[in-house]
Amino acid sequence: MITLATLTAMIGASRHDPMFFGNLYEFRAIAINLLALAHCWYYRGRWDTLKIFGIGMLYGLVLENGGPMEVPDLGFEGYFWEENYKLYLFEFFGYGHRFSLVPIATHLGWSMVFYTAVLFWEQICKAWPKLKEHVFLSALVITSSGLLFDLPFDILATRFHWWVWNERFLNVWFGVPLVNYLAWFWAVGTFGWFWVWFHNKEGWDDKKIAFYLFLCMPWFWVIDGLGFNTTKFLADLAGWIYL
């Protein structure tokens, strides 16, 4: 039996080992995301699964790899780093050639957030059906649920050093910088806006929506980038970004 003293000692030990609990989180995250994918496939079919766990993950994969990237001339200053995981794209347990700067668990996490946010929005729409007619309000609901999902988790991940933030950033929420939540807001909001807009098209089936979601992915990144950098610039003027 794990006593309180043992648990306290384990938490204390994690201060010296960034991945003391991180590898447990990593494999748990992969397992949960695979279960969510199976749930989506069984209850919603292959096209919704493709939209969320295919297109959504590809969208998030590109965004997430912009976080650790350090190319100052192009505006990539290195927001955070995730270096101590076991499974990366094409690198497993330290063997192979790493294709991605972030672990597989993080890639899959984007789909999990999108799926949870869409399900949340759909449940809200059951109570207020007219919400579906308002694309921007619906996107805001999807964004809010994504942020609520991330708000407590990033505190935990930061506390246990599962990812490490650039020391230049001002920590505004229990060690987490504001840029993280600005990035989440625009990433989930952009996906949510396109999701609601295409699903409001009369006569469009899931196959057609999936095709146009994929076709519009470059616009996902453009809109997300413009929104994120604009709000980051304004927040910086207010002194909320850098130390």
C-alpha positions in Angstrom: 0.0 0.0 0.0 1.3 3.5 -0.9 1.2 5.6 2.2 1.0 9.4 2.2 4.7 9.6 3.3 5.7 7.4 0.3 3.6 9.5 -2.1 5.2 12.6 -0.7 8.7 11.1 -1.2 7.8 10.2 -4.8 6.7 13.7 -5.5 9.9 15.1 -3.9 12.0 12.7 -6.1 10.2 14.0 -9.2 11.8 17.4 -8.7 15.1 15.8 -9.6 13.8 13.5 -12.3 11.7 15.4 -14.9 10.1 12.2 -16.2 9.5 10.4 -12.8 5.8 10.5 -13.6 6.2 11.6 -17.2 6.6 8.2 -18.8 3.5 7.0 -16.9 1.6 10.0 -18.3 3.0 9.3 -21.8 1.8 5.7 -22.1 -1.5 6.6 -20.4 -2.1 9.4 -22.8 -1.5 7.2 -25.8 -3.8 4.5 -24.4 -6.6 7.0 -23.7 -6.3 8.6 -27.2 -6.5 5.2 -28.8 -9.7 4.4 -26.8 -11.1 7.8 -27.8 -10.4 7.0 -31.5 -12.1 3.6 -31.1 -15.1 5.4 -29.4 -15.3 7.9 -32.3 -15.1 5.2 -35.0 -17.8 3.1 -33.3 -20.3 5.8 -32.5 -19.6 8.4 -35.2 -18.2 6.5 -38.1 -15.1 6.6 -40.2 -15.5 10.1 -41.6 -15.9 11.9 -38.3 -12.9 9.8 -37.1 -10.9 11.0 -40.1 -11.9 14.6 -39.5 -10.9 14.6 -35.8 -8.2 12.0 -35.5 -6.7 12.5 -38.9 -7.1 16.1 -40.1 -7.2 17.4 -36.5 -4.0 15.6 -35.5 -2.2 16.7 -38.7 -3.2 20.3 -38.0 -2.0 20.1 -34.4 1.2 18.3 -35.4 2.4 21.3 -37.4 1.4 23.8 -34.7 3.0 21.8 -31.9 6.3 21.5 -33.7 6.4 25.3 -34.0 6.6 25.5 -30.2 10.1 24.0 -29.6 11.4 25.4 -32.9 14.2 28.0 -32.6 14.5 30.1 -35.7 14.6 33.8 -34.4 14.8 35.3 -37.8 11.4 33.7 -38.7 9.8 34.5 -35.3 10.3 31.0 -33.8 11.9 31.7 -30.4 11.4 28.4 -28.7 8.4 28.5 -26.4 8.8 25.1 -24.7 10.7 21.8 -25.0 9.7 18.1 -24.6 13.0 16.2 -24.7 12.7 13.3 -22.2 9.9 11.1 -23.6 10.2 7.6 -24.9 8.2 7.7 -28.1 8.7 10.2 -30.9 7.9 9.9 -34.6 10.5 7.4 -35.9 12.4 7.4 -32.6 11.5 4.8 -30.0 13.3 4.5 -26.7 16.2 6.5 -28.1 16.6 4.4 -31.2 15.9 5.8 -34.7 15.9 9.2 -36.3 13.5 11.7 -34.6 11.2 13.3 -37.2 9.2 15.4 -34.7 10.3 17.8 -32.0 7.5 16.7 -29.7 6.4 13.2 -28.6 3.7 11.0 -30.0 1.6 11.5 -26.8 1.4 15.2 -27.5 0.4 14.8 -31.1 -2.4 12.5 -30.1 -3.4 14.9 -27.4 -4.6 17.5 -30.0 -7.2 15.0 -31.4 -8.3 14.3 -27.8 -8.9 18.0 -27.1 -10.8 18.5 -30.4 -12.9 15.4 -29.8 -13.8 16.5 -26.3 -14.5 20.1 -27.4 -16.8 19.0 -30.2 -18.7 16.6 -27.9 -19.1 19.4 -25.4 -20.4 21.7 -28.0 -22.9 19.1 -29.3 -24.3 18.5 -25.8 -24.7 22.3 -25.3 -26.6 22.4 -28.7 -29.0 19.8 -27.4 -30.1 22.3 -24.8 -29.9 25.3 -27.1 -30.4 24.1 -30.7 -30.1 27.7 -32.1 -26.5 27.8 -31.0 -25.6 25.8 -34.1 -26.7 28.7 -36.3 -24.2 31.0 -34.7 -20.8 30.0 -36.0 -18.6 32.4 -34.0 -20.5 31.7 -30.8 -20.3 28.0 -31.4 -16.5 28.3 -32.1 -16.2 30.2 -28.8 -17.9 27.4 -26.9 -15.6 24.8 -28.5 -12.6 27.0 -27.7 -13.7 27.5 -24.1 -14.0 23.8 -23.6 -10.6 23.2 -25.0 -9.1 25.8 -22.7 -10.9 24.4 -19.7 -9.4 21.0 -20.6 -5.9 22.5 -20.8 -6.1 25.0 -18.0 -5.4 22.6 -15.1 -3.3 20.1 -17.1 -0.6 22.5 -18.1 -0.1 23.4 -14.4 0.5 19.7 -13.7 2.8 19.3 -16.7 4.8 22.3 -15.8 5.0 21.3 -12.1 6.5 17.9 -13.0 8.7 19.3 -15.9 7.0 17.2 -18.5 7.6 20.2 -20.7 9.9 23.2 -19.9 9.0 26.8 -20.8 11.4 29.3 -22.2 12.7 31.3 -19.2 12.1 34.6 -21.1 8.3 34.3 -20.7 6.3 35.7 -17.8 4.5 33.0 -15.8 1.0 34.2 -15.3 -0.9 31.0 -14.3 0.9 28.8 -11.7 4.1 28.6 -13.7 2.4 28.6 -17.2 3.0 31.6 -19.5 0.2 33.4 -21.2 1.4 32.5 -24.7 0.4 28.9 -24.1 -3.2 29.9 -23.6 -3.2 32.3 -26.5 -1.9 29.5 -28.7 -4.6 27.1 -27.4 -7.3 29.7 -27.9 -6.5 30.3 -31.6 -5.7 26.7 -32.4 -8.9 25.2 -31.0 -11.0 28.2 -32.1 -9.9 28.0 -35.7 -10.6 24.3 -35.9 -14.0 24.9 -34.2 -15.0 27.7 -36.5 -14.3 25.6 -39.6 -16.0 22.6 -38.0 -19.2 24.4 -37.3 -19.2 26.3 -40.6 -18.9 23.2 -42.8 -21.3 21.2 -40.7 -23.9 23.9 -41.2 -23.8 23.5 -45.0 -27.1 22.0 -46.1 -26.9 18.8 -48.1 -23.2 18.2 -47.3 -22.4 14.7 -46.1 -19.5 13.7 -43.9 -17.4 12.6 -46.8 -17.7 16.0 -48.5 -17.1 17.9 -45.2 -13.9 15.8 -44.6 -12.6 16.7 -48.1 -13.1 20.4 -47.6 -11.7 20.4 -44.1 -8.6 18.9 -45.5 -8.5 21.3 -48.4 -8.8 24.3 -46.1 -6.0 23.2 -43.8 -3.6 25.9 -45.1 -6.1 28.5 -44.0 -6.2 26.9 -40.5 -2.6 27.7 -40.1 -2.8 31.1 -41.6 -5.8 32.2 -39.4 -4.3 30.6 -36.3 -0.9 32.3 -36.9 -2.4 35.7 -37.6 -4.7 35.5 -34.5 -2.0 34.2 -32.2 0.7 36.7 -33.2 -1.7 39.7 -33.1 -2.9 38.8 -29.6 0.6 38.1 -28.4 1.7 41.5 -29.7 -1.1 43.2 -27.9 -0.4 41.2 -24.7 3.3 42.1 -24.9 2.4 45.8 -25.1 0.5 45.3 -21.8 3.6 43.6 -20.3 2.0 40.1 -20.0 4.4 38.1 -22.2 8.0 38.6 -21.3 9.9 39.0 -18.0 
